[in-house]
Amino acid sequence: MPPVTADPRIAAMVTAVSAERLKETDDRLVAFGTRNDFSETSSTASHGVFGARDWIVAQFRAIAATTGGRMSVSLDTYVQPKTSRTPRSVLESSVIATLRGDEPDRVYVMSSHFDDCDGHCTDGQGVAPGADDNGSGVAAVLEAARVMAATHFRGTIVFACFDGEELGLWGSNHFARGEATGHAPILAVLNNDIIGNSLGGSGASEPNVVRVFSQALPAGASFERVNLVGSENDSPSRELSRFVAEVVPAYVPDFTVRQIFRADRFLRGGDQESFQDAGYAAAVRFVESHENFTHQHQDVRVENGVQFGDLPQYIDAPYLARATQANIAPLATLALGPAPPATVQLVTKHLGYDSNLRWKASADAVSYEVVWRTTDAPQWQYARNVGNVTEATIPVSEDDDVLGVRSVDAASLRSPAVYPIAVRE
């Protein structure tokens, strides 16, 4: 595969990320004492979930003021009814900042959640610092908005800080379903949750690795067809994960994306799942390389000499900066680069030794690449530029290899690869 060549526009955004500013943002979120959903009735300007929400809104509005009207800031607010897990209904209010691009049919989301909890996730009165879960993710989203706001993108970027994640992905579910109802053209979601600590509870530490989780099958997938063509590892989320893993090393030296081919961790979940459930197939989750469970969903205390609680002293600011950069590089490439080819098909009319592909053109592309790999390879291995055409025949066996097609623009930026639908004509 040809290595990704760093685009100077994207490199400038990545370089502008500040570890100090990220830590300051995280510390400010911790200072609200708690961001538990059920602190909404006692929130003030300096305390509670809505105090934090209003501070996040103010940060986004300050960024928006520098964009000449291209960025807008809004709240997605609704009443979440009582559930079997909660004592009462609760007001939910997510913060949505939209940086409009030149092409309204392309939307990319970078998300996090700003609510948190201690050892009891319906406790609106206790102390819940939430430094890593998920002050780190919110800091990353705000930092990305700051360093990307001055750039004019082709695609629109939504910077989202969701409420209500801890009790059932409430805020993201409400937003994603609303966007799906309005047929919003969301092409990719990069969700960030717990990305600020490089030292795991087991003692393991990989300060140069971030995990990216991706789902195998999109909503509504036909299991019979997946088994027939062997596409279980080529969902839109998996292609997005591969894209992230390919782009990041070009902009964040000595930093690796570890692709985890699983929707999320065992017994856990994240806001990317809300988008997938709403029908948006390309969504991934960024998570630190090794988690420390004594610092997640815990009352702040010392027990048998062990400090529990999600406290700010456990945030590794340089690591958080690299994880933020690992979002900005692919997000900027998606929004600056070409749209992916549409309706990609693998034509299987006759038995043969080659692979025949066709697709619909992308308005931004000057050429297309056919990519392929062996069926047991995690990443694309080979690529061939076939020019500015909408069909190509490659001397590669469709029976032995997996193929895809991606767009290339005049600046040599590439879209994620699109896995073809097999058709018999």
Secondary structure, DSSP 4 states (H G I P E B T S, - for coil): -PPPPPPHHHHHHHHT--HHHHHHHHHHHHTTS---GGGGGG-BTTBHHHHHHHHHHHHHHHHHTTTTT-EEEEEEEEEEPP-TT-SS-EEEEEEEEEE--S-TT-EEEEEEE----SSSTT-SSS----IIIIIHHHHHHHHHHHHHTTSPPSSEEEEEEES--TTTSHHHHHHHHHHHHTT--EEEEEEE-S-S--B-TTS-B-TTEEEEEE-SS-TT--HHHHHHHT-TT-SHHHHHHHHHHHHHHHHSTT-EEEEE-SSS-TT---THHHHHHTT---EEEEEESS--GGGSS--SEEETTEEES--GGG--HHHHHHHHHHHHHHHHHHHHSPPPPEEEEEE-SS--SSEEEEEEPPTT-SEEEEEEEETT-SS--EEEEEES-SEEEESS-TTTEEEEEEEE-TT--BPPPBPPEEE--
